[in-house]
Amino acid sequence: MADDYDHGRRDGLRLALEILATEEAKWLPLLGKSPSWRTNLARETRYKTLQVAQTRVQTALNRLRPADDQSAASELAIAIEKAGL
């Protein structure tokens, strides 16, 4: 049961990383494009906040990673089988 819980937590963190990466990619082209300095400042702040959040989520994911590489490899193999690849 604990393994399923940990696996779910890792999946949730991976999903959060993907969402943050998507948001970061969305805001990157908009940096410095507005004639308003306030808008540019808000965009830069939002972009930096996304980068910090992404780093924190990655750190949390690394802490939850299993200590042995075998379980991580088997977890990946199970995910690939479920996807049908």
Beta strands, then each sheet from edge to edge (+ up, - down):
end
